[in-house]
Amino acid sequence: MSANYLEKTQILDLDDHSIQSLIADRNWNTLDEYNTIGAAYTFVKDEIQFGYNRSDDISASEVLADGYGQCNTKGNLLMALLRALGIQCRFHGFTIDQQLQKGAIPSYVFWLAPKYIIHSWVEVLYEGKWINLEGFILDEAYLSSIQSKFNQAKDSFCGYGIATTCISNPETNWVGKDTYIQKEGIHDDFGFYDSPDEFYAEQGTNLTGIKRWAYQNFIRHIINWNVQRLRGKNVNAEAQHA
């Protein structure tokens, strides 16, 4: 087994004080393997809210400090936590169709989104096999709000950060098996990487140039306000976690 699956990187800064303190405060080191994975997974899923950070390739400690993230950034944090806990994990890169972001990204700034958006999930080694973890992207409060908003939908659903065959009961909780929430929107499959650093060095991030500048400084704040509005609160995620 590759030693790289436990390796620290610039993005996976697992020895950062904030990450180590979180692990110590929660006593995650005392748990068995199943519950260790579950504790880290559930924390990233529900205590790190769905939202849009300044870039995909930010460090895990920055995601933790932000208190919100999306598929790629929440994945950075989950991988760092797992590796800090001695759990081997790797990165699987994709693109997803922009259509699944409609609703989460307001229509008046949707022009910014690439047609195929860089996406990833985390694969964790559990009981000798690789388990796909993607269901951590949306926090339970946000997902429940979207389910209530579209309570007539029971099966396939695409939009608002979701692409699933069963919106009424997606497999997003850790029970020792694969979890998904955006899998049905996947377009390209880039395969496995030891770390997100390797992937972004090869594939780049979603935005460059003036679009990247506009996103980082203005547009992501609008998107985060919209996501928080959909969640049913009046303050944006950034203000809440400032």
C-alpha positions in Angstrom: 0.0 0.0 0.0 1.3 3.4 -0.9 2.7 5.4 2.0 1.6 8.5 0.1 -2.0 7.7 1.2 -1.1 9.1 4.7 1.2 11.8 3.5 1.0 15.5 4.5 1.0 18.0 1.6 0.6 21.7 1.2 -3.2 21.3 0.8 -3.4 18.5 3.3 -1.8 20.3 6.1 -2.8 17.7 8.7 -0.3 18.8 11.3 -1.8 22.3 11.5 -2.6 23.2 15.1 -6.3 23.8 14.3 -6.7 20.3 12.8 -4.7 18.6 15.6 -6.7 20.5 18.2 -10.0 19.5 16.7 -9.0 15.9 16.8 -7.8 16.1 20.4 -10.9 18.0 21.5 -13.3 15.5 20.0 -11.2 12.5 21.2 -11.4 11.0 17.8 -8.1 9.1 18.3 -9.9 6.9 20.9 -12.4 5.5 18.3 -12.2 2.3 16.3 -11.7 2.6 12.5 -15.4 2.6 11.6 -16.3 5.3 14.0 -13.1 7.3 13.3 -14.1 7.6 9.7 -17.7 8.3 10.6 -16.7 11.1 13.1 -14.5 12.9 10.6 -17.0 12.4 7.8 -20.0 13.6 9.7 -18.1 16.6 11.0 -17.2 17.7 7.5 -20.7 16.9 6.2 -22.7 18.7 8.8 -20.5 21.1 10.8 -18.8 22.5 7.7 -21.7 24.1 5.8 -22.1 23.9 2.1 -20.7 27.1 0.6 -18.1 28.4 -1.8 -14.5 29.2 -0.8 -12.1 31.5 -2.6 -10.5 28.5 -4.6 -10.6 24.7 -4.9 -6.9 24.3 -3.9 -6.9 26.0 -0.5 -5.5 24.2 2.5 -7.5 22.0 4.8 -6.9 24.4 7.7 -8.3 27.3 5.7 -11.5 25.3 5.0 -11.8 24.6 8.7 -11.3 28.3 9.5 -13.9 29.3 6.9 -16.4 26.8 8.3 -17.9 26.1 4.9 -17.0 24.5 1.6 -18.0 22.6 -1.5 -17.0 19.3 -3.0 -13.4 20.0 -3.5 -12.6 22.1 -0.4 -14.6 19.9 2.0 -12.8 17.0 0.5 -9.4 18.7 1.3 -10.5 18.9 4.9 -11.8 15.4 5.1 -8.7 13.9 3.6 -6.5 15.9 6.1 -8.6 14.7 9.0 -8.5 11.1 7.9 -4.8 11.1 7.3 -4.1 12.8 10.6 -6.1 9.9 12.2 -4.1 7.3 10.4 -6.8 6.4 7.9 -5.5 6.0 4.3 -7.3 8.0 1.7 -6.9 9.2 -1.9 -8.3 11.7 -4.3 -10.6 10.9 -7.3 -11.0 13.8 -9.8 -13.9 14.4 -12.2 -15.9 17.1 -13.9 -19.6 17.6 -13.3 -22.2 19.2 -15.6 -22.9 22.8 -14.6 -26.6 22.1 -14.6 -26.5 20.5 -11.2 -25.3 23.9 -9.7 -28.4 25.8 -11.0 -30.4 27.1 -8.2 -27.4 27.1 -5.8 -25.7 29.5 -8.1 -28.2 32.3 -9.0 -29.2 32.6 -12.6 -27.8 36.2 -12.9 -24.2 35.0 -12.1 -24.5 31.5 -13.7 -22.6 32.7 -16.7 -19.4 32.4 -14.6 -19.7 28.6 -14.2 -17.7 26.5 -16.7 -19.8 24.0 -18.7 -18.0 21.2 -16.9 -16.9 22.0 -13.4 -14.0 20.4 -11.6 -15.3 17.9 -9.0 -13.8 15.3 -6.7 -14.6 12.8 -4.1 -12.5 11.1 -1.4 -11.8 7.4 -1.4 -11.1 5.9 2.0 -9.5 2.5 2.6 -11.8 0.6 4.9 -11.6 -3.1 5.7 -9.3 -3.7 2.8 -11.3 -1.9 0.0 -11.7 1.6 -1.3 -15.0 3.3 -0.4 -16.2 6.3 -2.3 -17.2 9.3 -0.2 -19.1 12.1 -1.9 -22.2 12.5 0.2 -20.5 14.9 2.6 -20.8 17.9 0.3 -24.2 19.2 1.5 -24.9 19.7 5.2 -28.1 18.2 6.5 -29.8 21.5 7.1 -29.3 22.6 3.5 -30.2 19.3 2.0 -33.4 19.1 4.1 -34.4 22.6 3.0 -34.1 21.6 -0.7 -36.0 18.3 -0.1 -38.8 20.4 1.6 -38.7 22.9 -1.3 -39.2 20.1 -3.8 -41.2 17.7 -1.7 -43.0 16.3 -4.7 -39.8 15.0 -6.1 -39.0 11.4 -4.9 -36.5 10.0 -7.5 -34.1 11.7 -9.9 -33.2 15.3 -9.2 -30.6 17.6 -10.7 -30.0 21.1 -9.4 -29.1 23.1 -6.2 -25.9 21.2 -5.8 -27.6 17.8 -6.2 -27.5 15.1 -8.9 -29.1 11.9 -7.5 -31.5 9.2 -8.5 -33.3 9.5 -5.1 -33.7 13.0 -3.8 -36.1 11.8 -1.1 -33.5 9.5 0.5 -30.0 9.9 -0.9 -27.2 7.8 0.5 -25.3 10.5 2.3 -24.6 9.1 5.8 -21.6 7.0 6.7 -22.6 3.4 7.2 -19.4 1.8 5.9 -20.4 2.0 2.2 -20.2 4.5 -0.7 -22.0 7.8 -0.3 -23.1 10.1 -3.1 -25.0 13.3 -3.7 -23.6 14.6 -7.1 -22.5 11.4 -8.8 -25.3 11.5 -11.5 -23.8 14.8 -12.8 -20.3 13.4 -13.5 -19.0 14.0 -17.1 -15.2 13.4 -17.1 -13.3 10.9 -15.0 -9.7 11.9 -14.4 -8.9 8.9 -12.2 -7.0 8.6 -8.9 -4.4 10.8 -7.3 -2.4 10.5 -4.1 -3.4 14.0 -3.2 -5.4 17.0 -4.4 -2.1 18.9 -4.8 -1.2 16.4 -7.6 -4.5 16.8 -9.3 -4.6 20.6 -9.3 -1.0 20.8 -10.5 -2.0 18.7 -13.5 -5.6 19.9 -14.2 -5.7 23.4 -12.7 -8.7 24.9 -10.9 -12.1 25.9 -12.2 -11.5 29.6 -13.0 -8.6 31.8 -14.3 -8.0 35.4 -15.1 -10.7 38.0 -14.7 -13.4 35.4 -14.0 -11.3 34.1 -11.1 -10.8 37.6 -9.7 -14.5 38.4 -10.0 -15.5 35.1 -8.3 -13.1 35.5 -5.4 -13.9 39.1 -4.7 -17.6 39.4 -5.5 -19.5 36.6 -7.0 -18.9 33.9 -4.5 -20.3 36.1 -1.7 -23.5 36.4 -3.8 -23.6 32.7 -4.2 -23.0 32.1 -0.5 -25.7 34.5 0.4 -28.1 32.6 -1.9 -27.1 29.2 -0.4 -27.7 30.5 3.1 -31.1 32.0 2.0 -32.0 28.5 0.6 -31.0 27.0 4.0 -33.5 29.4 5.5 -31.3 31.8 7.4 -30.9 35.5 7.0 -27.1 35.8 7.4 -24.6 34.5 4.9 -22.2 31.7 5.7 -19.1 33.9 5.8 -20.7 36.3 8.3 -21.7 33.4 10.5 -18.2 32.0 10.6 -16.3 35.3 10.7 
